[in-house]
Amino acid sequence: MSLDLVYILLACVVGLFMTWGVGANDLANIMSTTMGSKAITPRQAIIIAVLFEFAGAFFGSAHVTSTIRTGIINIDLVNPEIYLIYGMLAILMAGSVWMTLASFIGMPVSITNAIVGGLVGFGAIVLGVDTIHWEMVRHIAISWVCSPLISGLVSYLLFVVIQKRILSRSQPQQAIKRFLPVFLLGVGAVLSVMVVLKGFEHFGIHFSFIMGFGLVALTSLLILSFGYSLLWRIPLATHHDLHGQLVYVERVFGVLMGLTACAMVFAHGSNDVAIAVGPIAAVLGVVHSGEALSAATPIPTWAVALGAIGVVTGFLTYGRKVIETVGSGITALTPSRAFSATLAAATTVIVSTSTGIPVSATQTLVGAVLGVGLARGIGALNLTVIRNIFTSWVITIPATAALCIVFFFVLKAVFKLVAA
């Protein structure tokens, strides 16, 4: 067996293990509000996770991100090329270990930050600390603060409105009907931007602002009609039964929550799968042509499929602990609270992405859950869990950087012995 084949097989095996960790952590975090609030059944949640994760991976984005290629370090400067293979394999191994460890203890961490940490470690030992683009690292670190704060503020304001205008009313069933078109159009707009426009971009179809706005408006109206068709199946409560009316309201928010979750999972598949399999694509590029794939080069379809399969499998087999941490550990969630958090997180991701601000869907959603909990008072938050989550975020980059350095030297020594 040639060494080139060994490199490819090792990249695929370790990459599959890492994407398994991404599913057990990142995707579990994305689905945590949906499942923690019991807005939909576990079977429905699994269907949404599988369908939209694969849809996002294949139709949202299939390119190696520029962050992996030149954002943190310029991998074109790596010489000899074999070091690039060792480095990408080390990054995959470091990400695998860190994502698995975080999933084991139930802490939500971001695969983007894990990959960035690996790149920092790799760049430091191969090119030198001075060659690392610390400005980009600083921007990513700032996004750790900004994205949770923004989504937290949005979810706080949204849930305060829901509390005052719907849940606290004497006739909440009538109140939700007045707000329902606004909520459905908001969910429709998020789904349209996330799924429809991203899907067209995958095929190289770009729209002007007016055309894009028209397409989003049309799709939003279709989703509004679809939402109403689902909501008509929910039986109304008797006029004077306040408890029954609140149950009806929460079931309505459950439907809205399910639709919003579709957009969040699609966004995760379109971004995080490509990032996770980026190092695999880099190894393939070096083996086949002697240089890594460019930022505009599509990742091979089979590599995207491998990543999506690993993510979904990780979610199904080991996502429970992260779901418990975010879905119920931070604050108690109901469908209305989960809807506020997920819609706020999805909106923040859309706005931030369109303006070029790097954000983590994981951290954005956690911040949104915090905002909802804060709207009920500081006593509604589990401060110990929150402290542990923030600690895991802070140590992700240095931890994965250190792991990458260790794995790089181990691989270098092992393959030197094999070649000898």
C-alpha positions as a Markdown table, in Angstrom:
| # | Residue | x | y | z |
|---|---|---|---|---|
| 1 | Met | 0.0 | 0.0 | 0.0 |
| 2 | Ser | 1.5 | 3.4 | -1.0 |
| 3 | Leu | 1.9 | 6.2 | 1.4 |
| 4 | Asp | -0.4 | 8.4 | -0.6 |
| 5 | Leu | -3.3 | 5.9 | -0.1 |
| 6 | Val | -2.4 | 5.7 | 3.6 |
| 7 | Tyr | -2.7 | 9.5 | 3.9 |
| 8 | Ile | -6.1 | 9.5 | 2.2 |
| 9 | Leu | -7.5 | 6.6 | 4.2 |
| 10 | Leu | -6.2 | 8.1 | 7.5 |
| 11 | Ala | -7.7 | 11.5 | 6.6 |
| 12 | Cys | -11.1 | 9.9 | 5.8 |
| 13 | Val | -11.1 | 7.8 | 9.0 |
| 14 | Val | -10.1 | 10.6 | 11.3 |
| 15 | Gly | -12.3 | 13.0 | 9.4 |
| 16 | Leu | -15.3 | 10.7 | 9.9 |
| 17 | Phe | -14.5 | 10.5 | 13.6 |
| 18 | Met | -14.2 | 14.3 | 13.9 |
| 19 | Thr | -17.5 | 14.9 | 12.1 |
| 20 | Trp | -19.1 | 12.3 | 14.4 |
| 21 | Gly | -17.9 | 14.6 | 17.2 |
| 22 | Val | -19.4 | 17.6 | 15.4 |
| 23 | Gly | -22.8 | 15.8 | 15.3 |
| 24 | Ala | -22.6 | 14.8 | 18.9 |
| 25 | Asn | -21.8 | 18.4 | 19.9 |
| 26 | Asp | -22.5 | 21.1 | 17.3 |
| 27 | Leu | -25.7 | 19.6 | 15.7 |
| 28 | Ala | -26.9 | 18.4 | 19.1 |
| 29 | Asn | -26.6 | 22.0 | 20.3 |
| 30 | Ile | -28.5 | 23.3 | 17.3 |
| 31 | Met | -31.3 | 20.8 | 18.0 |
| 32 | Ser | -31.2 | 21.3 | 21.8 |
| 33 | Thr | -33.9 | 24.0 | 22.0 |
| 34 | Thr | -36.2 | 22.0 | 19.8 |
| 35 | Met | -35.8 | 18.8 | 21.7 |
| 36 | Gly | -35.3 | 20.3 | 25.2 |
| 37 | Ser | -38.6 | 22.2 | 24.9 |
| 38 | Lys | -40.4 | 19.1 | 23.5 |
| 39 | Ala | -41.8 | 21.4 | 20.8 |
| 40 | Ile | -41.8 | 18.5 | 18.4 |
| 41 | Thr | -41.5 | 14.7 | 18.8 |
| 42 | Pro | -38.1 | 13.0 | 18.8 |
| 43 | Arg | -39.0 | 11.3 | 15.6 |
| 44 | Gln | -39.8 | 14.7 | 13.9 |
| 45 | Ala | -36.6 | 16.2 | 15.3 |
| 46 | Ile | -34.5 | 13.3 | 13.8 |
| 47 | Ile | -36.2 | 13.8 | 10.4 |
| 48 | Ile | -35.5 | 17.5 | 10.4 |
| 49 | Ala | -31.9 | 16.9 | 11.5 |
| 50 | Val | -31.2 | 14.3 | 8.8 |
| 51 | Leu | -32.9 | 16.0 | 5.9 |
| 52 | Phe | -31.7 | 19.6 | 6.5 |
| 53 | Glu | -28.2 | 18.7 | 7.5 |
| 54 | Phe | -27.7 | 16.8 | 4.3 |
| 55 | Ala | -29.5 | 19.5 | 2.3 |
| 56 | Gly | -27.3 | 22.2 | 3.8 |
| 57 | Ala | -24.1 | 20.2 | 3.2 |
| 58 | Phe | -24.9 | 19.6 | -0.5 |
| 59 | Phe | -26.8 | 22.7 | -1.5 |
| 60 | Gly | -25.7 | 25.4 | 1.0 |
| 61 | Ser | -21.9 | 25.4 | 0.6 |
| 62 | Ala | -19.5 | 22.9 | -0.9 |
| 63 | His | -16.3 | 25.0 | -0.9 |
| 64 | Val | -13.2 | 25.0 | 1.2 |
| 65 | Thr | -13.6 | 28.2 | 3.2 |
| 66 | Ser | -10.9 | 30.9 | 2.8 |
| 67 | Thr | -10.4 | 30.9 | 6.6 |
| 68 | Ile | -8.9 | 27.4 | 6.3 |
| 69 | Arg | -6.7 | 28.3 | 3.4 |
| 70 | Thr | -5.4 | 31.8 | 4.1 |
| 71 | Gly | -7.4 | 33.3 | 7.0 |
| 72 | Ile | -5.4 | 32.0 | 9.9 |
| 73 | Ile | -2.2 | 31.0 | 8.1 |
| 74 | Asn | -1.3 | 30.9 | 4.4 |
| 75 | Ile | -0.9 | 27.2 | 3.8 |
| 76 | Asp | 0.6 | 28.0 | 0.4 |
| 77 | Leu | 3.8 | 28.9 | 2.3 |
| 78 | Val | 4.1 | 25.4 | 3.9 |
| 79 | Asn | 7.3 | 23.7 | 2.6 |
| 80 | Pro | 7.8 | 20.8 | 2.1 |
| 81 | Glu | 4.3 | 19.8 | 1.0 |
| 82 | Ile | 4.4 | 16.7 | 3.1 |
| 83 | Tyr | 4.2 | 18.9 | 6.2 |
| 84 | Leu | 0.8 | 20.2 | 5.0 |
| 85 | Ile | -0.5 | 16.6 | 5.0 |
| 86 | Tyr | 0.9 | 16.0 | 8.5 |
| 87 | Gly | -0.6 | 19.3 | 9.6 |
| 88 | Met | -4.1 | 18.7 | 8.2 |
| 89 | Leu | -4.1 | 15.2 | 9.7 |
| 90 | Ala | -3.0 | 16.7 | 13.1 |
| 91 | Ile | -5.8 | 19.3 | 12.9 |
| 92 | Leu | -8.4 | 16.5 | 12.2 |
| 93 | Met | -7.0 | 14.5 | 15.2 |
| 94 | Ala | -7.0 | 17.5 | 17.5 |
| 95 | Gly | -10.5 | 18.4 | 16.5 |
| 96 | Ser | -11.7 | 14.8 | 17.0 |
| 97 | Val | -10.2 | 14.5 | 20.5 |
| 98 | Trp | -11.6 | 17.9 | 21.6 |
| 99 | Met | -15.1 | 17.5 | 20.1 |
| 100 | Thr | -15.4 | 14.0 | 21.6 |
| 101 | Leu | -14.2 | 15.2 | 25.0 |
| 102 | Ala | -16.5 | 18.2 | 25.0 |
| 103 | Ser | -19.4 | 15.9 | 24.0 |
| 104 | Phe | -18.6 | 13.5 | 26.8 |
| 105 | Ile | -18.8 | 16.2 | 29.5 |
| 106 | Gly | -21.8 | 17.8 | 27.7 |
| 107 | Met | -20.2 | 21.2 | 26.9 |
| 108 | Pro | -21.2 | 22.8 | 23.5 |
| 109 | Val | -18.1 | 24.0 | 21.6 |
| 110 | Ser | -17.7 | 25.2 | 18.0 |
| 111 | Ile | -16.0 | 23.1 | 15.3 |
| 112 | Thr | -15.0 | 26.4 | 13.6 |
| 113 | Asn | -13.0 | 27.4 | 16.7 |
| 114 | Ala | -11.6 | 23.9 | 17.1 |
| 115 | Ile | -10.3 | 24.0 | 13.5 |
| 116 | Val | -9.0 | 27.6 | 14.0 |
| 117 | Gly | -7.1 | 26.4 | 17.1 |
| 118 | Gly | -5.6 | 23.5 | 15.1 |
| 119 | Leu | -4.5 | 25.9 | 12.4 |
| 120 | Val | -2.9 | 28.2 | 15.0 |
| 121 | Gly | -0.9 | 25.3 | 16.5 |
| 122 | Phe | 0.1 | 24.0 | 13.0 |
| 123 | Gly | 1.2 | 27.5 | 11.8 |
| 124 | Ala | 3.2 | 28.2 | 15.0 |
| 125 | Ile | 5.4 | 25.1 | 14.6 |
| 126 | Val | 5.8 | 25.0 | 10.8 |
| 127 | Leu | 5.9 | 28.7 | 9.8 |
| 128 | Gly | 6.5 | 30.5 | 13.1 |
| 129 | Val | 4.3 | 32.4 | 15.4 |
| 130 | Asp | 4.8 | 35.7 | 13.5 |
| 131 | Thr | 3.2 | 34.2 | 10.4 |
| 132 | Ile | -0.1 | 33.6 | 12.1 |
| 133 | His | -2.8 | 36.2 | 11.1 |
| 134 | Trp | -3.5 | 37.2 | 14.7 |
| 135 | Glu | -5.9 | 39.9 | 13.4 |
| 136 | Met | -8.2 | 37.2 | 12.1 |
| 137 | Val | -7.9 | 35.3 | 15.3 |
| 138 | Arg | -8.8 | 38.4 | 17.2 |
| 139 | His | -11.9 | 38.9 | 15.0 |
| 140 | Ile | -13.0 | 35.4 | 15.7 |
| 141 | Ala | -12.4 | 35.9 | 19.4 |
| 142 | Ile | -14.5 | 39.1 | 19.3 |
| 143 | Ser | -17.3 | 37.1 | 17.6 |
| 144 | Trp | -17.4 | 34.8 | 20.7 |
| 145 | Val | -18.5 | 37.9 | 22.6 |
| 146 | Cys | -20.6 | 39.7 | 20.0 |
| 147 | Ser | -22.7 | 36.9 | 18.5 |
| 148 | Pro | -24.0 | 35.6 | 21.9 |
| 149 | Leu | -24.6 | 39.1 | 23.1 |
| 150 | Ile | -26.6 | 40.1 | 19.9 |
| 151 | Ser | -28.6 | 36.9 | 19.8 |
| 152 | Gly | -29.2 | 37.1 | 23.6 |
| 153 | Leu | -30.5 | 40.7 | 23.3 |
| 154 | Val | -32.8 | 39.8 | 20.3 |
| 155 | Ser | -34.2 | 36.7 | 22.1 |
| 156 | Tyr | -34.7 | 38.7 | 25.3 |
| 157 | Leu | -36.7 | 41.4 | 23.5 |
| 158 | Leu | -38.7 | 38.9 | 21.5 |
| 159 | Phe | -39.7 | 36.8 | 24.5 |
| 160 | Val | -40.6 | 39.9 | 26.6 |
| 161 | Val | -43.0 | 40.8 | 23.7 |
| 162 | Ile | -44.4 | 37.3 | 23.7 |
| 163 | Gln | -44.8 | 37.3 | 27.5 |
| 164 | Lys | -46.6 | 40.7 | 27.6 |
| 165 | Arg | -48.6 | 40.5 | 24.4 |
| 166 | Ile | -49.6 | 36.8 | 24.4 |
| 167 | Leu | -48.8 | 34.7 | 27.5 |
| 168 | Ser | -49.9 | 37.2 | 30.1 |
| 169 | Arg | -53.2 | 38.1 | 28.4 |
| 170 | Ser | -56.6 | 36.9 | 29.7 |
| 171 | Gln | -57.3 | 35.4 | 26.3 |
| 172 | Pro | -53.9 | 34.2 | 25.0 |
| 173 | Gln | -55.5 | 32.1 | 22.3 |
| 174 | Gln | -56.9 | 35.2 | 20.6 |
| 175 | Ala | -53.7 | 37.1 | 21.2 |
| 176 | Ile | -51.6 | 34.5 | 19.4 |
| 177 | Lys | -53.9 | 34.8 | 16.4 |
| 178 | Arg | -53.1 | 38.5 | 16.0 |
| 179 | Phe | -49.4 | 37.9 | 16.0 |
| 180 | Leu | -49.3 | 34.6 | 14.0 |
| 181 | Pro | -49.0 | 36.2 | 10.6 |
| 182 | Val | -46.0 | 38.2 | 11.8 |
| 183 | Phe | -44.3 | 35.2 | 13.3 |
| 184 | Leu | -44.9 | 33.0 | 10.3 |
| 185 | Leu | -43.6 | 35.7 | 7.9 |
| 186 | Gly | -40.5 | 36.1 | 10.1 |
| 187 | Val | -39.9 | 32.3 | 10.1 |
| 188 | Gly | -40.6 | 32.3 | 6.4 |
| 189 | Ala | -38.0 | 35.0 | 5.7 |
| 190 | Val | -35.4 | 33.2 | 7.8 |
| 191 | Leu | -36.1 | 29.9 | 6.0 |
| 192 | Ser | -36.1 | 31.6 | 2.6 |
| 193 | Val | -32.8 | 33.4 | 3.1 |
| 194 | Met | -31.1 | 30.3 | 4.7 |
| 195 | Val | -32.4 | 27.6 | 2.3 |
| 196 | Val | -33.7 | 29.1 | -1.0 |
| 197 | Leu | -31.0 | 31.8 | -1.6 |
| 198 | Lys | -28.2 | 29.5 | -0.4 |
| 199 | Gly | -29.5 | 26.7 | -2.6 |
| 200 | Phe | -29.4 | 28.9 | -5.7 |
| 201 | Glu | -25.9 | 30.2 | -4.8 |
| 202 | His | -24.7 | 26.6 | -4.8 |
| 203 | Phe | -25.7 | 26.4 | -8.5 |
| 204 | Gly | -24.0 | 29.7 | -9.3 |
| 205 | Ile | -27.3 | 31.6 | -9.6 |
| 206 | His | -27.1 | 35.0 | -8.0 |
| 207 | Phe | -29.9 | 37.5 | -7.8 |
| 208 | Ser | -30.1 | 41.3 | -7.7 |
| 209 | Phe | -31.3 | 42.8 | -4.4 |
| 210 | Ile | -34.8 | 43.3 | -5.9 |
| 211 | Met | -35.0 | 39.8 | -7.3 |
| 212 | Gly | -33.7 | 38.3 | -4.1 |
| 213 | Phe | -36.2 | 40.3 | -2.0 |
| 214 | Gly | -39.0 | 39.2 | -4.3 |
| 215 | Leu | -38.0 | 35.6 | -4.1 |
| 216 | Val | -37.8 | 35.8 | -0.3 |
| 217 | Ala | -41.2 | 37.5 | -0.1 |
| 218 | Leu | -42.8 | 34.9 | -2.3 |
| 219 | Thr | -41.3 | 31.9 | -0.4 |
| 220 | Ser | -42.3 | 33.5 | 2.9 |
| 221 | Leu | -45.9 | 33.7 | 1.8 |
| 222 | Leu | -45.8 | 30.1 | 0.7 |
| 223 | Ile | -44.4 | 29.1 | 4.1 |
| 224 | Leu | -47.0 | 31.2 | 5.8 |
| 225 | Ser | -49.7 | 29.3 | 4.0 |
| 226 | Phe | -48.0 | 26.0 | 4.9 |
| 227 | Gly | -47.8 | 27.0 | 8.5 |
| 228 | Tyr | -51.5 | 27.8 | 8.6 |
| 229 | Ser | -52.3 | 24.4 | 7.1 |
| 230 | Leu | -50.4 | 22.8 | 10.0 |
| 231 | Leu | -51.9 | 25.0 | 12.7 |
| 232 | Trp | -55.5 | 24.4 | 11.6 |
| 233 | Arg | -55.0 | 20.8 | 12.8 |
| 234 | Ile | -54.4 | 22.0 | 16.4 |
| 235 | Pro | -57.8 | 21.9 | 18.3 |
| 236 | Leu | -58.8 | 25.1 | 19.9 |
| 237 | Ala | -59.4 | 25.4 | 23.6 |
| 238 | Thr | -62.7 | 26.3 | 25.2 |
| 239 | His | -63.2 | 30.1 | 25.4 |
| 240 | His | -62.8 | 30.4 | 29.2 |
| 241 | Asp | -60.3 | 27.6 | 29.9 |
| 242 | Leu | -57.0 | 29.6 | 30.5 |
| 243 | His | -54.9 | 26.5 | 31.0 |
| 244 | Gly | -56.2 | 25.0 | 27.8 |
| 245 | Gln | -55.6 | 28.2 | 25.9 |
| 246 | Leu | -52.0 | 28.3 | 27.1 |
| 247 | Val | -51.5 | 24.7 | 26.0 |
| 248 | Tyr | -52.9 | 25.7 | 22.6 |
| 249 | Val | -50.5 | 28.7 | 22.4 |
| 250 | Glu | -47.5 | 26.5 | 23.3 |
| 251 | Arg | -48.5 | 23.9 | 20.6 |
| 252 | Val | -48.6 | 26.8 | 18.1 |
| 253 | Phe | -45.1 | 27.9 | 19.1 |
| 254 | Gly | -44.1 | 24.2 | 18.7 |
| 255 | Val | -45.0 | 24.3 | 15.0 |
| 256 | Leu | -43.2 | 27.6 | 14.6 |
| 257 | Met | -40.2 | 26.1 | 16.5 |
| 258 | Gly | -40.1 | 23.2 | 14.1 |
| 259 | Leu | -40.0 | 25.4 | 11.0 |
| 260 | Thr | -37.3 | 27.6 | 12.5 |
| 261 | Ala | -35.2 | 24.6 | 13.4 |
| 262 | Cys | -35.1 | 23.6 | 9.8 |
| 263 | Ala | -33.4 | 26.9 | 9.0 |
| 264 | Met | -30.8 | 26.5 | 11.8 |
| 265 | Val | -30.0 | 22.9 | 10.8 |
| 266 | Phe | -29.6 | 23.9 | 7.1 |
| 267 | Ala | -27.3 | 26.7 | 8.2 |
| 268 | His | -25.2 | 24.3 | 10.2 |
| 269 | Gly | -24.9 | 21.8 | 7.4 |
| 270 | Ser | -24.0 | 24.5 | 4.8 |
| 271 | Asn | -21.2 | 25.9 | 7.0 |
| 272 | Asp | -19.9 | 23.4 | 9.6 |
| 273 | Val | -19.8 | 20.3 | 7.3 |
| 274 | Ala | -17.6 | 22.2 | 4.8 |
| 275 | Ile | -15.3 | 23.5 | 7.5 |
| 276 | Ala | -15.0 | 20.0 | 9.1 |
| 277 | Val | -14.1 | 18.3 | 5.8 |
| 278 | Gly | -11.9 | 21.2 | 4.7 |
| 279 | Pro | -8.7 | 19.5 | 6.0 |
| 280 | Ile | -9.6 | 16.3 | 4.2 |
| 281 | Ala | -9.9 | 18.2 | 1.0 |
| 282 | Ala | -6.5 | 19.8 | 1.7 |
| 283 | Val | -4.9 | 16.3 | 2.1 |
| 284 | Leu | -6.5 | 15.2 | -1.2 |
| 285 | Gly | -5.2 | 18.2 | -3.0 |
| 286 | Val | -1.6 | 17.7 | -1.8 |
| 287 | Val | -1.7 | 13.9 | -2.7 |
| 288 | His | -3.2 | 14.4 | -6.1 |
| 289 | Ser | -1.6 | 17.6 | -7.3 |
| 290 | Gly | 1.1 | 18.6 | -4.8 |
| 291 | Glu | -0.9 | 21.6 | -3.5 |
| 292 | Ala | -4.0 | 22.2 | -1.3 |
| 293 | Leu | -7.3 | 23.0 | -2.9 |
| 294 | Ser | -8.0 | 26.6 | -3.5 |
| 295 | Ala | -10.7 | 28.5 | -1.7 |
| 296 | Ala | -12.8 | 28.3 | -4.9 |
| 297 | Thr | -12.4 | 24.6 | -5.5 |
| 298 | Pro | -15.4 | 22.5 | -4.7 |
| 299 | Ile | -14.9 | 19.8 | -2.1 |
| 300 | Pro | -15.4 | 16.3 | -3.6 |
| 301 | Thr | -19.0 | 15.2 | -3.3 |
| 302 | Trp | -18.1 | 12.0 | -1.6 |
| 303 | Ala | -16.1 | 14.0 | 1.1 |
| 304 | Val | -19.2 | 16.1 | 1.7 |
| 305 | Ala | -21.3 | 13.0 | 2.0 |
| 306 | Leu | -18.8 | 11.5 | 4.4 |
| 307 | Gly | -18.9 | 14.5 | 6.6 |
| 308 | Ala | -22.7 | 14.7 | 6.6 |
| 309 | Ile | -23.0 | 11.0 | 7.5 |
| 310 | Gly | -20.5 | 11.5 | 10.3 |
| 311 | Val | -22.4 | 14.5 | 11.7 |
| 312 | Val | -25.8 | 12.9 | 11.6 |
| 313 | Thr | -24.5 | 9.6 | 13.1 |
| 314 | Gly | -22.8 | 11.6 | 16.0 |
| 315 | Phe | -26.1 | 13.4 | 16.7 |
| 316 | Leu | -28.1 | 10.2 | 16.8 |
| 317 | Thr | -25.7 | 8.2 | 18.9 |
| 318 | Tyr | -24.1 | 10.6 | 21.3 |
| 319 | Gly | -25.9 | 14.0 | 21.2 |
| 320 | Arg | -27.9 | 13.5 | 24.4 |
| 321 | Lys | -25.5 | 15.2 | 26.9 |
| 322 | Val | -25.2 | 18.4 | 24.9 |
| 323 | Ile | -28.9 | 18.5 | 24.3 |
| 324 | Glu | -29.5 | 18.2 | 28.1 |
| 325 | Thr | -27.0 | 21.0 | 28.8 |
| 326 | Val | -28.4 | 23.6 | 26.4 |
| 327 | Gly | -32.0 | 22.3 | 26.2 |
| 328 | Ser | -32.6 | 22.2 | 29.9 |
| 329 | Gly | -29.4 | 22.9 | 31.9 |
| 330 | Ile | -29.1 | 26.6 | 31.2 |
| 331 | Thr | -32.8 | 27.4 | 31.8 |
| 332 | Ala | -36.1 | 25.6 | 31.6 |
| 333 | Leu | -37.5 | 25.8 | 28.0 |
| 334 | Thr | -41.0 | 25.7 | 26.7 |
| 335 | Pro | -41.9 | 25.9 | 23.0 |
| 336 | Ser | -42.5 | 29.7 | 23.2 |
| 337 | Arg | -39.1 | 30.2 | 24.9 |
| 338 | Ala | -37.3 | 27.9 | 22.5 |
| 339 | Phe | -38.9 | 29.6 | 19.5 |
| 340 | Ser | -37.7 | 33.0 | 20.8 |
| 341 | Ala | -34.1 | 31.7 | 21.2 |
| 342 | Thr | -34.0 | 29.8 | 17.9 |
| 343 | Leu | -35.5 | 32.6 | 15.8 |
| 344 | Ala | -33.1 | 35.1 | 17.4 |
| 345 | Ala | -30.1 | 32.9 | 16.8 |
| 346 | Ala | -31.1 | 32.3 | 13.1 |
| 347 | Thr | -31.7 | 36.0 | 12.5 |
| 348 | Thr | -28.3 | 36.8 | 14.1 |
| 349 | Val | -26.5 | 34.2 | 11.9 |
| 350 | Ile | -28.1 | 35.6 | 8.7 |
| 351 | Val | -27.3 | 39.2 | 9.5 |
| 352 | Ser | -23.8 | 38.5 | 10.6 |
| 353 | Thr | -23.0 | 36.3 | 7.7 |
| 354 | Ser | -24.3 | 38.8 | 5.1 |
| 355 | Thr | -22.2 | 41.5 | 6.6 |
| 356 | Gly | -19.1 | 39.4 | 6.7 |
| 357 | Ile | -18.9 | 39.0 | 10.5 |
| 358 | Pro | -17.6 | 35.5 | 11.5 |
| 359 | Val | -20.0 | 33.9 | 14.0 |
| 360 | Ser | -20.5 | 30.5 | 15.5 |
| 361 | Ala | -24.0 | 29.0 | 15.4 |
| 362 | Thr | -23.3 | 27.1 | 18.6 |
| 363 | Gln | -22.3 | 30.2 | 20.5 |
| 364 | Thr | -25.1 | 32.3 | 19.0 |
| 365 | Leu | -27.8 | 29.8 | 20.1 |
| 366 | Val | -26.4 | 29.5 | 23.6 |
| 367 | Gly | -26.5 | 33.3 | 23.9 |
| 368 | Ala | -30.1 | 33.3 | 22.7 |
| 369 | Val | -31.1 | 30.7 | 25.3 |
| 370 | Leu | -29.4 | 32.9 | 27.9 |
| 371 | Gly | -31.4 | 35.9 | 26.7 |
| 372 | Val | -34.7 | 34.0 | 27.1 |
| 373 | Gly | -33.7 | 32.8 | 30.6 |
| 374 | Leu | -32.7 | 36.4 | 31.6 |
| 375 | Ala | -36.1 | 37.6 | 30.5 |
| 376 | Arg | -37.6 | 35.5 | 33.3 |
| 377 | Gly | -35.1 | 36.9 | 35.8 |
| 378 | Ile | -31.5 | 36.0 | 36.8 |
| 379 | Gly | -32.9 | 33.3 | 39.1 |
| 380 | Ala | -34.1 | 31.3 | 36.1 |
| 381 | Leu | -30.5 | 30.8 | 34.9 |
| 382 | Asn | -28.1 | 28.0 | 36.0 |
| 383 | Leu | -25.0 | 30.1 | 36.5 |
| 384 | Thr | -22.8 | 27.0 | 37.1 |
| 385 | Val | -23.7 | 25.6 | 33.7 |
| 386 | Ile | -23.2 | 29.0 | 32.1 |
| 387 | Arg | -19.7 | 29.3 | 33.7 |
| 388 | Asn | -18.7 | 25.9 | 32.4 |
| 389 | Ile | -19.9 | 26.7 | 28.9 |
| 390 | Phe | -17.9 | 29.9 | 28.7 |
| 391 | Thr | -14.8 | 28.2 | 30.1 |
| 392 | Ser | -15.0 | 25.6 | 27.4 |
| 393 | Trp | -15.2 | 28.3 | 24.7 |
| 394 | Val | -12.2 | 30.2 | 26.1 |
| 395 | Ile | -9.9 | 27.2 | 26.2 |
| 396 | Thr | -10.9 | 25.7 | 22.8 |
| 397 | Ile | -8.3 | 27.4 | 20.7 |
| 398 | Pro | -5.3 | 26.9 | 23.0 |
| 399 | Ala | -6.4 | 23.3 | 23.7 |
| 400 | Thr | -6.8 | 22.3 | 20.1 |
| 401 | Ala | -3.6 | 24.2 | 19.2 |
| 402 | Ala | -1.6 | 22.2 | 21.8 |
| 403 | Leu | -3.2 | 18.9 | 20.7 |
| 404 | Cys | -2.4 | 19.7 | 17.0 |
| 405 | Ile | 1.3 | 20.4 | 17.9 |
| 406 | Val | 1.5 | 17.0 | 19.7 |
| 407 | Phe | -0.2 | 15.1 | 16.9 |
| 408 | Phe | 2.0 | 16.8 | 14.2 |
| 409 | Phe | 5.2 | 15.7 | 15.8 |
| 410 | Val | 3.8 | 12.2 | 16.4 |
| 411 | Leu | 2.8 | 11.8 | 12.7 |
| 412 | Lys | 6.1 | 13.3 | 11.5 |
| 413 | Ala | 8.0 | 10.7 | 13.6 |
| 414 | Val | 5.8 | 7.7 | 12.7 |
| 415 | Phe | 5.9 | 8.4 | 8.9 |
| 416 | Lys | 9.7 | 9.0 | 9.1 |
| 417 | Leu | 10.1 | 5.5 | 10.5 |
| 418 | Val | 7.7 | 4.1 | 7.9 |
| 419 | Ala | 9.6 | 5.7 | 5.1 |
| 420 | Ala | 12.9 | 4.5 | 6.4 |
